[in-house]
Amino acid sequence: MNGPSTGPTITEMLTSYRAGSGSPTKTAEALADAIEQRGDDGTWITVLGRDALLDAAAAIESRPGASELPLYGIPFGVKDSIDVAGYPTTLACPDYGYIAESTAPCVQALLDAGALFVGKTSLDQFATGLNGTRTPHTIPRSVYGEDMISGGSSSGSALAVALGQVPFCVATDTAGSGRVPAALNGIVGWKPSRGLISTVGLVPACKSLDCITLMATCVADLDIVFDVISGLDPRDGWSRARGAKYDGHEIRVGLPDPSELDFFGDDAMEAAHLAARESLPFQTTTVSLTPFLDAGSLLYQGPWVAERLVEFDDFLTEHPDSIVPVVRDIFLGGRKYSAIDAFRALQRLQELRSEVDGLWDSMDVIILPTIGTTFTVPQVQADPIACNTKLGHYTHFGNLLDLTAVAVPAGLTSDGRPVSLMVIGRALADDVVLAVAALLRGELRGASDSETIDLVVAGHHLTGERANDQLVALGGTLIDATSTASSYRLLRIGTEDPTPGLLRVPQGGSAIDVERWRLPVAALAVLAGRMPAVLALGRVHLADGSAVLGYVCDAAVQSGAAELDVDDISEFGGWRAYSLSSITPTAQEIS
């Protein structure tokens, strides 16, 4: 393969089921075919056979009101460190494995919502690694081929989605395990804020850092699954409620100076990342990457390695030969840390958290590479520690600093390898992070593409003007260039950074050049959140007699109540003509 094979989304599957053209049983049959055709490729550790899948699909179809369930018949995989009752939990170590007696709450919520459990996906043993090679089973490879690693530790979860076998998988992230494999397989991998999804039923890697994560091909599917899977759980000491929904405000994006980025000699990856940065449709500001990276260095150079021994120390003592050598060496290294080391590192981390907290005053998210380079399986096996450290360069700090992050595909390098942008926000800013991810993916959240609305623009959103890219990024299409009815004045509001505004008047008006754009309904909320205080949305009467929603002057401007410098520039016939003119009109105070 040379990239992900996108299967149907959750919405497309549900639409097919409800229209009668598809069914959970048909999906199960096709899925069984796909898994059998691939054979043992390292994606699954435990997977339901054809008969079991068909029986499970039929059982879902027979449930009362099944077709109205939010995940009716939607297949999914679960990382093999999360319990599903009646199935083995092995963490890619057969001697450690056990049959789970209960199901993790996050998985149970999916089953209750009608989802179809397919099996347990592969991982770096004991979820220790970011490369996918640390396993006694078949080593998985990226869907981009060329012997490229799949990434880890959630290697099988990323592959199951990228192969088009399932639309989403449940995985985990401690140091980047839910983001690095997503980046290496061209899909979306989201690490929500810690505690939004219960970790009860997860065999912990580092319990104070672990997050349940989601992988999918689109942000819309992440939204659907998260609504089902998230929730407070008093049994999880880190559980907390989700943050506020994105309110549509203009998102400020922080970018580090390119000199702070490290691509480890990978010139093609560097060029592709910088090109992706140049096309970002956001207001950007330069921020320091240093405190983030300093925090990340604490993870494997500090006592958090010892936290893995809370769960695995007895097994390490009793069954050392059952552990993959590189994982065993990492575990043994955790024994050297003292309580003094732990408190010293915690104090340093708190200082860095405070420093990073201050950066959020100037930005809503920071966008970085998800990975700085890629590796082949032989390269990782030849130098497992150094390669793994490079893979986590931009992800290690995420959970230590209590951040939320999503990996988003961003094209290919010149030699055909995947490029991924990582959108990072402060804790509980998950919906803002997903909003950015959706825009980068060309998705619109909250409304279908068929729901549209026309909007009249008269100023900065006109074609060629500075804010026009906002309309394009939101899926807007220019319908026509037209003009208003002859009953408007065009005002220039303010002086240093003036805002144009349409004002309808009972007499003495003019026809003003405008454009009519057609946008998805969901885009309107975003634009409204970005609207200057001197403007409002109202009906604009056009020359053809129609009245269309558009930008007009706020009531305070109309009444003269606002203490603003307002000039009438109607004589130019439109904002574009005014902008191109070198003539400074005589101020005419609007009373």
N, C-alpha and C positions, 0 to 999 in steps of 0.2 A: 504494500500500500504506500501511497505518498501523501497521506493526509487523512483527516477524519472523514468517516462516512456517516453523514448526518441522517439519522432516522427521523421518523415523525415526532413532533413535539407532543406534549401532554394534551394541549388543546386540540391538535389535529387528530390524535387518537380518540379523544372523547367525542369529537364531532363525528368521526367515522362510526363509532359504536352507536351513537344515538340516531344516526341516519340509516343504520342497518347495513351499511356497506362493509363494516368490520365488526369484530367481537373479541372479547378477551380470549376465547378459545382459538380463534384464528391467529391472534397475536402470539399465543403460546406455541402454536404449531410452527409458525414461522421462526420464532425465537429458538425453538429446539433444533430446527434445521440449521440455523446460523451457527449455533454453538457446536453442533456435530461437525459441520463443515470445517470450522477452524481447528477442531481437535484441541489437544493440550498445548495452548499457546501462552500459558502463564497468567491468563486473565482470572480464572476462577480456581479456588481451592476446593470448595464444596458447591456443587451446582445440581439443581433438581433435574432428574432425567425427564424424558419426554412424557411418560405416563403421569409422573407426579405433577409436572407443570400443567398438563391438560386437566387433571383432576382438580388442581387448585383453581384454575380458571373457571371450570364448570361450577365449583362451589361458590365462587364470587358471583357468577351470573344468577345463581339460584337464590341469592339473598334477597329478602323483601326490599323493594325500593333501590336495588343495587345500582341501577343506571343513573340515579341522581347523586350517588356518592362522589365527592370531589376528585377521587383518584380511581374511579371505577375501572378495574382491569388494567391499570398502568403498571408495567413490569419495572422492577428496580432491584439493585444489588446492594449488599451490605458488606462493609469491610470486615474481615475476619478477626477483628478485635472487639466486636460488638455482639452481644448475646442475642440469639434467636432461639426460643425454646424448641428443644428436640433436635437441634443441629449442633455440630461441633463448633467450638471456638478454639482455634489452634494458634493464632498469631504466627503462623508459618513455622511452628515448632511442634511436630507431631507428638513428641514425648510430653509436652506441656498440655496438650489439648484435653478438653472435657466436653461433655454434652451439656449444653445450657438447660437449666431447669425453668428459667423464666425469660421473657423477652424484654429487651431494653425499651423504656417508655417511648423513645423516639421512633423505634421501629413499630411498636404496637400501635402508635397513632396512625402510621401509614397503613397498616393492615386494617385497622378500624375504618379507614377512609376508602377501603376497597382496593388498595394497591396489591399487586401480584408479586410476592417474594420469589426471586429467581435463584438466589444462592449467595455464598460468601466469597468475596473477592480477595485476591492475593495482596500481599504487602511485604515490605522489608520486615524481617523477623523481629518480633516484639516492637513493631512500629519504630525501629531505630535505624533511620537512614532516609535520604531523600532521592535515592537513585534506582531502587527497584531490583538491585542485583543480590541483595542480602537474603537469600532464601535457599532452602534445600530443594525446592520444587523447580519447575521450569522457569527460567528467567524471562520475564516479559520484555518485549521490545516496543518502541514507539510506533504509532501508525505511520510515521514518516519514513520508516524503513532505514536502510543503510546501517543496520546494527545499532541504531541510536537507542539509548536507554529510555525506558518508559517513565522514569522518575518515580519517586516514592515519598513516604512509605505507602501511600494509597495507590499503588501502581495498577492493580486490577480494576479498581473503581473507575479510574480515568479511562482505561482501555475499554471497559464494557460500554461506556458512553460514546467514546470516540469511534468504536466499531459499529455504532448504530444498533447495538443489541438491546439496550435499555435507554430511556430518555433521561434518567437520573440515577445517581448512586449516593448512598450515605457513606461518608468516610470520616476521617479525623484529621486534625492539624495540631501539632505541638510546636514544630519549628518550620513549617512550610509544607507539610505532607499533603494538604488539600489543595495547594496552589502550584507547586513545582510540577507534579505529574500532569496537571491540567495544562500548564504551559507547554510541556513537551508533547502533548497530544492534540493541541489545537482546540481545546474546549474551555468552558467557563468553570472556574473553581472558586467557591466562596467560603471564606472563614468568617462566620458571623462573630459578633462580640461574644466573649466568653460568658457562658451561663444562659444564653438565650434558648439553647437546645439542651435538654437534660443529658448529662453524661452518666447517669445511672445505667448500669448494664454494660459499660465500656470497661475493658481491662485497661487500667491507666498506664500511660508511658510516664508522663510527669503530671500528676493529678492537678497540681496548682496551675498548669498551663493548658491542659488538653481542651480542645474544642471539637464538637461534632460539626462536620462540614458537609456541603452539598456540591455535587458536580452535575453539570448539565450542558446542553449545547446552546441554551439561550437564557437570558435573565428572566423572561416570563415564566419559564418552568421553575426557576429558583423561587420566585414569588409564590407560585401555587403550592409548592411543597413546603416552604417555610411557614405559610399560614396554617398548615396542618400539623407540622412537627414541633413548632415552638410553643413554649408555655412554661410557667413557673412550676418547679418541682421541689417541694420542701425536703426531699431526700438528697438533693444535690446542694452541697454547701455553697456553691458558686452561682446558683440559679438567680436570675433577675429578669425583670420585665423588659420588653423591647422598647426602644426609644421612639421618638416622634416620627411621624411620616414626613417625607420631604414636602415642603410647603411651596415649592416652585421658585424660591429665591435664586438669583444668579449665583452660580457656584464658582468659588474662587479656588483655583488649582495651584498648588505649590509644585515647583520643579527645582531640583538641585542643579547647580551649575554643572555643565557637562564634564568639567575637570574633576568633579567628585565621583563620577560614575566609573565603575571598573568592569570591563568586558574581557579581562584576562587574555588579552592579545587577539580576541576574536573581532577582527575589523569589520567583517560582514554583519555581525550582530550589532555592533556599535552603529554602523551606518543605517541599518534598518530601524533601530530604536530612535535615533535622532530624527529620522524622516517621519516616524509616527508621531513624535513630539510636535513637529512643525505643523501637523494637521489637526491638532487638538482644537475643538471649537469652544474654548473657554478663556476667560480672563486668567492670566497666569502671573505668578510672582516667584521670585527666586528665594529659596529657603535652604538652610544648611542641612546636609545629610549626616553630619558628624555625630550628633547625639543618638540618632537611630542606629548607626553602625556600631557605636560604642556599646550600646545596649545589647546588640546582637552578639558581640564578641564574648559576652558574659555566659552565653548559653552552654557552649561546649568547652570554654576555658574557665568555667566556674562550677559551683557545687550543684547546679541543676542536674548534672549527669548522675549525681548520687541519688536524686529523687527516684530514678528508675529502680533503684535497689529496694525501695519500700515494697514494691510488688514482686521483684524477681530475685532478691538476694538468696533466699532459701533454695530456689531452683538452681541458681548459679553454683551454689555450694554442692548440691546433691547431684546435679546432672550437667557438669561443665561441658562434656563432650557432645551434648545434645544441642548446643548453641553454635550457630555459625561463627567461625573464628573472629571475624572483625567485630561482630556484635559482642562476643564474649570479652574481647579486649576493652571495648568501651565500658561494659559493665564493671570489669575489674578496676578500670581507672576511676570509677566513682567511689571506690573505697578509700581513696587517699585524702578525701576532703574532711575537714574538721568542722565543728560547730562554729568556730571562729571564722573560718572561710565562708560559711553560709551567711553569717550576719554581716561580714564585710561586704559580700556581694549584694545582699539585700539593701544595705545602706547606699551603695553606689548606684544600684538600680533606681532607688527612690529619687536620687539626685537627677538622674537622666530623665526619669518620668516627668519631673518638675520642669526641666528644660524643654522637653518636647511639648508639654502642655502649653507653654508660652507661645509656641509656633502656631498653634491653632487659632490664635487671634488674627492672623493674617491670611489664613487659608481654611478651606473646608475639607479638602482632601489633598494628598500628595500623590503624584503619579511617578512610578519608578519602573525599571525593567522587573519582570518577575524573575527571570534568570538572566545572567550575563553571558552565558555560553552554553553549549551542549556537549555531551560526551557520548562515545560509543561504549558498549559493554566491555570490550577489552581494555579501553582506557581506564574505566572505573576499577576494574579488577586489578590493574597494574598499580594503581595509586588510590585506594579506596577512600582514605581519610581526606586527602587534599581535594579530590574531585567533589566529594560530598560537601566540604566546607564552601567551595565556590558555588555550588548549586544553591546553598542557603544564604548567600551573601546578602540578599535583599529580603529574605523572609524570616531569618532567625529572630529578629527583634519584635515581630508582630505580637506574639502572645505575652512576652515579657513586659511590653509597654501597654498591654491591654488595648489593642487596636482591633479594628475590623478591616478586612481586606478581601479583594476579589481579583483573580487573574483573568484577563480578557484577551482573546486572540487578537493580534494586530498585524497579520500578514506574514510574509516570509522573508528570509534573507535572500541575497542574490544567488546563493547556492541551494535554496529550497528548504531551509530549516525553519521551524516555527518561531515566530516572534510573539511575545506576550507583554502587555502592559499590566501593571499591578496598581489598582486604585486603593488607597489606604485612607482610613478616617479614624477619628478618635472613637473611643468606646461609645456604643449606642447610636452612632451616626450611620447605622447600617443602611437606612433607606436612601440617604444621600449618596453613599458609595454605590448602591445598586442603580440609582438614577444616572450616575456618571457612566457606569458600565453599560447601561441600556443605550445611552446616546452613542457611546463608542461602537456598540454593536449595530447601531441603526434601528434599535427597537423603540417602541413607544409603549410605556407602561400604563395600564388602566383603561385602555380602550382598544377596540379592534381597528385594523387599518380601514375598514369600510365606514367607520363613523368619522365624518369630516365636517368642517365648518369653514365658511369663507370669512376672511379678515381683510379689512381695508387698511393699508399703511400709507403714510404721507411723509415720513421723515427718514430716520436712521435705518429703518428696515427696508427701504427701497433697494432695488437691484443696484449693486455697485456701491451702496453706502455701508457704513462700518458694521451695522448690526444685521445685515442681510443674511450672514452665515448662520445666525440663530434660526431663522426660518428654514433654511436648507437642512440644518442639522436635525431639526424637529420633524422632518419629513414634508416640509411645505412645497407646494407647486405653484408657480406663477400662473394665474388664470388669464389676466389681461392688464394692460396699462390703460387707464381710463381717467376720468375726472369727476369731481363732485358736481352736484347741482350748483347753480350760480347763486348760492346763498351762504358762502363760507368766507371766513378770513383765515389766513395762515399766519400764525403767530410764532415769533421767536422768543422763547421764554428763557431768561437768564442770559449771561454775557460770556463768562469764561468757557463754559461747556454747554452751549445753548441746546434746548430741547424744542423741536418744532411741534406745534399743536394746531389741530383744526377747531375752529369755533364757528358754529352756525349762528347767523344773525338775521333779524327780521327784514333788514334792508341794507343796501350798500355792500352786498356780498359779491364774490367772484367765483368762477370755476377754478378749482385747484387740482393740479395733476396728482394722481394717486395710483396705487396698484392694488389689485385684488388677488389675494393668495388663498389657496385652499390647504387647510392643515388638518391632521387628525385631531379629534376633540381633546385628546389627552394633552396635546401641546398647548392648549389655551391656558391651562393652569400654570404651566411653566412660564409662559410669556407674561401672564398676569403678575406672577411673583417678581418678575424682573422690571416691571413697569415703573417709570419715574413717578414720584408723588404728584407731579403737576399734570399727569395724564390719567385718563380713565377709559374704560371700554363703553362705547355707546353706539347708537345707530348713525351711520353716515349715509346721507342721501346722495346717490350718484346721478350722473347726467342721463342715464337711461331710465330713470324713474324708480329704480330699486333702492331699498334701504338695507344696508349690510353692516354687520358688526365691524367696528374699527376703533382706532385710537382717536380720542377727542380730548379737549381740554377738561381738566378737573373743574368741579364747581367753584373752587376757591379762585381759580384763574378767571373763570367766567364772570364772577361777581366782583373781582378786583380786591377781594379780601386778603389775598396772599401778598406779602411784601416782596414782589419780584419785579425785575426789569423786564417789561414785555413790549416788544416791537411788532408792528404790523408789517409783514413782508409779502402781503398778498399780491403786490404789483409784479412780483417775479413769476407768478403763476404756479409755483411749486418749489419744494425744498431743494431739488436737484439744481434747478436753475439758479436759485439763491446761492447754493454752495459753490457753484462754478463762477459766480459773478465776483468781480473785485470791487463792486460798488457797495458802499456802506450806506444803507438807507437811513433817512432821517427818522429818529425815534418819534413814534406817535403813541403817547401813553394811552392805554385802553382803559376807558372809564367804565 
